[in-house]
Amino acid sequence: MPAVQPFCYTRPMRILFISDIFGKPGRNALIDRLPHLIEETGSDFIIANGENAASGAGITSNIAEKLLAAGVDVITTGNHIWRQREVYPFLEQSERIIRPANYLPENPGRGWTLSEKDGRRLAVINMMGDLYINAPVGPFQVIDKVLEQLPAGVKHIFLDMHAEATSEKVAMGHYLDGKVTAVVGTHTHVQTSDEKILPGGTAYITDAGMTGPHDSVIGVDKKIILNRFRTQMPVRFEVASGGVLIEGVIIDAGADGRATAIERLRLAAD
């Protein structure tokens, strides 16, 4: 693991984001390593995308509770959030798990939350892309309204931009530059190397990767996917098991909410 602790010397806030937790291998690796990872990185807030945590499709309330108990402050999700119906009441009851804000108001849950710890506040927003995912409402039509809903004085704002198209995530980064602390892309399960601080002080990366089995095709047993591509026949996806990695990013931000550093995290769980 990279020596992330010293990479920024003045940091009123450090955010650890864990990207797309995939199935039992991903969630077990995170639950096992997270307490040590928090201590080693000195992270203040921990956010994790759990949208594939239940067998690669959605999340259950039991899994969410285990992730929160392990040290996660806020769970974000994405387009698979409705795959496990039993989580719907939990989405309504808990302010520590959110679904994309550009779903309709009548859908269960909320699209943003405010996490408070040791006198500091971090707003976490979840948004889903429109291109190739077909969100009910486009993210660019919703994000400004969400920002207006945040409590006055909140300067640290984190956006999980769960989207398929690179262009849509890049565009959102530029649109929100200077308005939020970080725009972090999720969904493709492939970590990109374009992490940067944009001119206005917003940390950005197109995709933070996947926490789960990497000896796979984006988390799924590779033999199953290869057979599907070869035969074009429907198959039942199964979570792979080998090469488990914990991936994400670590972001430092100043008191004004502007990001000062972003670094990729890629840690072998074995």
Secondary structure, DSSP 8 states (H G I E B T S, - for coil): ----TTS-S--SEEEEEE--BBHHHHHHHHHHHHHHHHHHHT-SEEEEE-TBTTTTS---HHHHHHHHHHT-SEEE--TTGGG-GGGHHHHHH-SSB---TTS-TTSSS-SEEEEEETTEEEEEEEEE--TTT--SS-GGGTHHHHHHHS-TT---EEEEEE-S-HHHHHHHHHHHBTTBSEEEEESS----S--EE-TTS-EEES----BEE-SSBTTB-HHHHHHHHHH-------B--SSEEEEEEEEEE-TTS-EEEEEEEEEE--
